[in-house]
Amino acid sequence: MKAKKRQNEPALVYAAQRGDKEALQLLLTRNWTWLKGLVYSIMGLPDQIDDCLQDICVRVIRKIDTLREPERFRPWLATLARREALKYRQHRARQPMQLDEDIAELSSGSRQQSENLEQQELCRQILKAIRSLPEKYRRVFMMQHAGDLTYGQIAEILDVPVTTVQIRLVRARRMIYNEVVNKNSKKVWGK
Amino acid sequence: MNVEMLEILIGKYLDGEITPSEQQILEAELNKDPEAEELLRQFQDLHDRSCEVVASELLGQGKTPEEIFTLAYQRQSKNPFHSIIKYRGIIRFAAGVAAGFIIGLTLHFVLPAATIQNSSVPREVFARNTNNQESPSQETSPQQLTGQTGDVVRNVDWYNFTDEQGNQWLIEGLRENIVRPAVYDGRI
């Protein structure tokens, strides 16, 4: 199914370049989850993500006809998204921010899914650990967990070797594990 | 097997990227080492919870992709300058060429006349040697054509020029077909 989607992507790009609005929408919605994960990993917080994604959509609509290699739509989209997200991050860096309040607020989403307080706390710690990852590890981690992408696809999008993706994922996992285990000793994973 | 290699294999297993041969190696390691088995269990739990956290953090919040795309498309359609912005490189280039052409033409027609008219040097500061008339004796004199040291002597007009600071200058200009030396009398 994934392969079929991939085969259609250049055709969709051609159609979008000819002004087909539905093709453009389909292109973006198919790549939405990893795109959102990428933007989140750069911005670090979920606020303003929708605004940033909207700006990315506007840029894609304006620039799609400049894409010369339709088969490289994903790396192109990732580059464009990275630039926009960095702009937002720089803009936000100039404004004062309270991280603790933000995390407490954001954990409410996972609170709904968690069944008890211990699990809520664990999810909150994992979220905090993900946010504290260095950006290059967070980017790979978020794309893998949000976008359901293979290592090869992540490598293609980020324009890095597959082995780099593997190593970054392993290290990201280890960093999160250490962060959470250090705070909860060995009982963290007990059920 | 070292820990990093084990973690790579566990990671590939959790992400569904493990090959059959790698899975055999991993299973052998898990059977041999209980700590490796415990590590796999813990990483599996971390992986599951991470997926939950990421899903609730990203996918359960905000607008849908369709809503965002529609908003972006409307925003884009409302921009009347989009076609201008799209071709702004070509427009800039054409405007630059046109401006250069106009400026060049203007300079071509205006500048020579302006240079003569706007000469900042007042005419009265020149004092021309109006008595520089050639005498027949000098004109025909062979000694005047060459100096005492054998240098060729050229006939010139000369001018006195006083600049804005009050300095006086002797300016010599060659005259055609008249042999007469310039003379500096040492008074300036």
Interface residues (C-beta under 8 A of the other chain):
Chain A: K21 L24 Q25 L28 T29 W32 T33 K36 G37 Y40 P46 I49 D50 L53 Q54 D55 C57 V58 I61 R62 L106 G109 S110 Q112 Q113 L122 C123 I126 L127 I130 F141 M142 Q144 H145 A146 T150 Y151 Q166 I167 L169 V170 R173 R174 I176 Y177 V180 V188 W189
Chain B: E4 E7 I8 G11 K12 D15 E17 R41 Q42 F43 D45 L46 H47 R49 S50 C51 E52 V53 V54 A55 S56 E57 L58 L59 G60 Q61 G62 K63 P65 E66 I68 F69 L71 A72 Y73 R75 Q76 H82 I85 K86
